[in-house]
Amino acid sequence: MTAAKPVTIVEVGPRDGLQSESTPIATDRKVELIRRLHAAGLKRMEVTSFVRADRIPQLADGPAVAEQVVDLPGLRSIALAPNRKGLEAAAAAGVGEVAVFGAASEEFSKRNINRTVDESVEMFGEVAREAVQLGLRVRGYVSTVMGCPYQGDVPFADVKRLVAAFYEMGCHEVSVADTIGVGQPHRVAALFDELSEIADVDTMAFHGHDTYGMGLANSLAALDAGVPTIDASVGGLGGCPYAGPKAKGNLATEDLVYALQGSGRDPGIDLDALVDTAWWISDQLGRPPRSSVATAVR
């Protein structure tokens, strides 16, 4: 792996990781999860989502969670805010950065939010521009960059078009996501080579899923391509429901940290504390962590 500055990890467990879990997690447990991750050294984190409670019941307590963690020293909190109401709630809770999502796959966008890609850009653009006016940072997420459960292959040209649109609407960073975990390292490298034609990869991030066990390898390929930031989820929490019932979820944060330790890109995270947290939150969910490192050391 190319020697360079330390990797920045965006911990997505408290939001992306928990949102699809069917076991209800109490507000105080979510707050404790964030505090544990912060104590382990994770300083950029998706803390919650400001969406309708009937759409994502697990995160219906978003305002209560955010208000209890936004003042943690050095924490850059991120919250999903897909519309103006969510943005207003995020700003009121003191969140400093909001996230907007879009799919590079036309079919996925239609089925997921009942909008075409162009319509989604218009909707999220309004949120992003208003967030910038409020003094908030905006993180863009482009999903299905390696493939779609409905249409199959997603042309890189479609990914580039949406990534460019997210920068134009004011995003300071765009995270490209292998939503169903079908990517391979050589394809990840090729994608970022293409994306470097429209923006500096220093402002990009990679979000890998572990369906085929490629989450770590694909993330390392992104780092070698010059991407400085990787999304990961403690204990491998989360995942895409379209990837199948036996599929693993997001890349586990502890697997990424273990791979980077001792290298020139060591993120400086307390691995023991991180593994303890992976087991703690997995115990709340009634199952073991979905990560190699957490299971290897216990």
C-alpha positions in Angstrom: 0.0 0.0 0.0 1.3 3.4 -0.9 2.9 5.3 2.0 1.0 8.5 2.7 -0.7 10.5 5.4 -2.9 8.5 7.9 -6.2 7.3 6.8 -9.4 9.1 8.0 -12.1 6.7 9.0 -15.7 7.8 9.0 -17.5 5.5 11.4 -21.0 4.7 10.1 -22.2 2.2 12.7 -24.5 4.4 14.7 -26.4 5.4 11.6 -25.9 3.2 8.6 -25.1 0.2 10.8 -28.1 0.4 13.2 -30.8 1.6 10.8 -31.5 -1.8 9.3 -31.3 -3.8 12.6 -34.7 -5.2 13.7 -33.8 -5.4 17.4 -34.7 -2.0 19.0 -31.8 -0.2 20.6 -32.6 2.3 23.3 -31.5 5.9 23.0 -29.0 5.6 25.9 -27.4 2.6 24.3 -26.9 4.5 21.0 -25.4 7.4 22.9 -23.1 4.9 24.7 -22.1 3.4 21.4 -21.0 6.8 20.1 -19.2 7.6 23.2 -17.3 4.3 23.2 -16.3 4.8 19.5 -15.2 8.4 20.2 -13.1 7.2 23.2 -11.4 4.6 20.9 -10.2 7.5 18.7 -12.9 7.8 16.0 -13.5 11.5 15.4 -15.7 11.5 12.3 -19.0 9.7 12.8 -22.5 9.3 11.3 -24.4 9.7 14.6 -28.0 9.4 13.4 -30.5 10.3 10.7 -33.3 12.9 10.6 -36.0 11.1 8.6 -39.6 10.1 9.2 -40.0 7.7 12.1 -42.2 5.5 10.1 -39.6 5.1 7.4 -36.7 4.2 9.8 -38.1 3.4 13.2 -34.7 2.5 14.7 -33.6 6.1 14.3 -36.7 7.8 15.3 -34.8 9.2 18.3 -32.3 11.1 16.1 -32.7 14.5 17.8 -32.3 13.0 21.3 -29.2 11.1 20.3 -27.6 14.0 18.4 -28.1 16.5 21.2 -26.3 14.2 23.7 -23.1 13.7 21.5 -22.5 16.7 19.4 -20.4 18.3 22.1 -17.9 15.4 22.4 -14.4 17.0 22.1 -13.1 16.9 18.6 -16.1 14.9 17.2 -17.2 15.8 13.7 -20.8 14.5 13.7 -22.6 13.7 10.5 -26.4 13.1 10.2 -28.5 12.1 7.2 -30.9 14.9 6.2 -32.7 14.0 3.0 -35.1 16.9 3.0 -35.6 20.4 4.3 -37.4 19.2 7.4 -34.6 16.8 8.3 -32.1 19.6 7.6 -33.8 22.0 10.0 -33.9 19.3 12.7 -30.2 18.5 12.2 -29.3 22.2 12.5 -31.4 22.6 15.6 -29.7 19.6 17.2 -26.3 21.1 16.6 -25.0 18.7 14.0 -22.2 20.3 12.0 -22.4 18.2 8.9 -25.3 16.7 7.0 -25.4 13.9 4.4 -27.4 13.6 1.2 -27.7 10.3 -0.8 -28.2 9.5 -4.4 -28.0 6.4 -6.5 -25.9 6.2 -9.7 -28.4 3.5 -10.9 -31.5 4.8 -12.5 -33.5 1.8 -11.6 -32.4 1.8 -8.0 -33.2 5.5 -7.7 -36.7 4.9 -9.0 -37.4 1.9 -6.7 -35.8 3.4 -3.6 -37.1 7.0 -3.6 -39.5 7.0 -6.6 -37.4 9.5 -8.4 -35.2 9.5 -11.5 -31.5 10.3 -10.9 -32.0 13.8 -12.3 -35.0 14.3 -10.0 -33.0 13.2 -7.0 -30.3 15.6 -7.9 -32.8 18.4 -7.9 -34.3 17.4 -4.5 -31.0 16.9 -2.8 -29.5 20.0 -4.4 -32.1 22.1 -2.6 -31.1 20.6 0.7 -27.4 20.9 0.1 -27.5 24.5 -1.0 -29.6 25.5 2.0 -27.3 23.6 4.4 -24.3 25.5 3.0 -26.2 28.8 3.6 -26.7 27.7 7.2 -23.0 27.2 7.6 -23.1 23.3 7.6 -20.8 21.0 5.7 -22.4 18.6 3.3 -21.3 15.1 2.5 -22.6 13.4 -0.6 -23.1 9.7 -0.9 -23.3 8.0 -4.3 -24.6 4.5 -4.1 -24.6 1.5 -6.4 -21.3 2.5 -8.0 -20.2 -1.1 -8.6 -23.5 -2.6 -9.4 -27.3 -2.6 -8.9 -29.6 -5.3 -7.7 -32.1 -4.4 -10.4 -30.2 -3.3 -13.5 -26.9 -5.1 -12.9 -23.8 -3.2 -14.1 -23.7 0.5 -13.6 -21.6 2.4 -16.2 -18.8 4.5 -14.7 -20.1 7.4 -16.8 -23.3 7.4 -14.7 -21.3 7.4 -11.5 -19.2 10.3 -12.8 -22.2 12.3 -13.7 -23.8 12.0 -10.3 -20.5 12.6 -8.4 -20.0 15.8 -10.5 -23.6 16.9 -9.6 -22.9 16.5 -5.9 -19.8 18.7 -6.0 -21.8 21.3 -8.0 -24.5 21.4 -5.3 -21.9 22.2 -2.6 -20.7 18.9 -1.2 -17.2 19.2 0.4 -16.7 15.4 0.1 -18.3 12.6 -1.9 -18.3 9.0 -0.6 -18.9 6.4 -3.4 -20.5 3.2 -2.2 -20.4 -0.4 -3.4 -23.9 -0.8 -2.0 -24.3 -4.5 -2.7 -20.7 -5.5 -2.2 -19.9 -6.8 -5.7 -16.9 -4.7 -6.4 -13.3 -6.0 -7.0 -10.0 -4.1 -6.3 -9.1 -3.6 -9.9 -12.6 -2.2 -10.6 -12.3 0.2 -7.6 -9.0 1.4 -8.9 -10.4 1.9 -12.4 -13.4 3.8 -11.0 -11.2 6.3 -9.1 -9.0 6.8 -12.1 -12.1 7.8 -14.0 -13.4 10.0 -11.1 -10.0 11.8 -10.9 -10.9 13.4 -14.3 -13.7 15.4 -12.6 -12.5 16.1 -9.1 -9.5 15.7 -6.8 -9.7 12.2 -5.2 -8.4 13.9 -2.0 -12.0 15.0 -1.5 -13.5 11.6 -2.0 -14.2 8.6 0.2 -15.0 4.9 -0.3 -17.8 3.0 1.3 -17.4 -0.8 0.9 -19.7 -3.7 1.7 -18.4 -7.2 2.5 -20.9 -9.4 0.6 -18.1 -11.3 -1.2 -15.4 -10.6 1.5 -13.9 -7.8 -0.7 -14.7 -4.8 1.6 -11.2 -4.6 3.0 -9.4 -5.3 -0.3 -11.5 -2.8 -2.1 -10.9 -0.2 0.5 -7.2 -0.7 0.3 -7.4 -0.4 -3.5 -9.2 3.0 -2.9 -6.4 4.1 -0.6 -3.8 3.2 -3.2 -5.7 5.2 -5.7 -5.2 8.3 -3.5 -8.5 8.3 -1.6 -7.8 9.5 1.9 -11.1 8.5 3.7 -12.8 5.1 4.2 -16.2 4.5 5.7 -16.5 1.5 8.0 -18.9 0.2 10.7 -18.0 -1.2 14.1 -18.6 -5.0 14.2 -19.6 -5.0 10.5 -23.0 -3.5 11.5 -25.5 -2.8 8.7 -25.5 -3.9 5.1 -27.8 -3.7 2.1 -31.0 -5.8 2.3 -30.7 -6.4 -1.5 -27.4 -8.3 -1.1 -29.1 -11.5 0.3 -29.8 -12.9 3.8 -26.4 -14.5 4.2 -24.4 -11.5 3.1 -22.1 -9.7 5.5 -22.7 -6.0 6.1 -20.4 -3.0 5.9 -16.6 -3.3 6.2 -15.9 -3.7 9.9 -13.9 -0.8 11.3 -11.7 -3.1 13.4 -10.7 -5.1 10.3 -9.7 -1.9 8.6 -7.8 -0.7 11.6 -5.9 -4.0 12.0 -4.9 -4.0 8.4 -3.5 -0.4 8.7 -1.7 -0.7 12.0 2.0 -0.4 11.8 1.9 1.1 8.3 2.5 4.6 7.3 -1.3 5.1 7.2 -2.1 3.9 10.8 -5.2 5.8 11.8 -4.3 5.8 15.5 -7.3 4.0 16.8 -7.3 1.9 20.0 -8.0 -1.5 18.5 -8.7 -3.2 21.8 -11.3 -0.6 22.7 -12.8 -0.9 19.3 -13.1 -4.7 19.5 -14.6 -4.4 23.0 -17.2 -2.0 21.5 -17.9 -4.4 18.6 -18.7 -7.1 21.1 -20.7 -4.8 23.3 -23.1 -3.5 20.6 -23.4 -7.0 19.1 -24.4 -8.3 22.5 -27.2 -5.7 22.5 -28.3 -7.2 19.2 -28.1 -10.8 20.4 -25.5 -12.0 18.0 -21.7 -12.0 17.5 -19.9 -9.3 15.5 -19.6 -9.8 11.7 -15.9 -9.1 11.6 -12.8 -11.2 11.3 -10.7 -9.4 13.9 -13.4 -9.2 16.6 -14.0 -12.9 16.4 -10.3 -13.8 16.2 -9.3 -12.1 19.4 -12.2 -13.4 21.6 
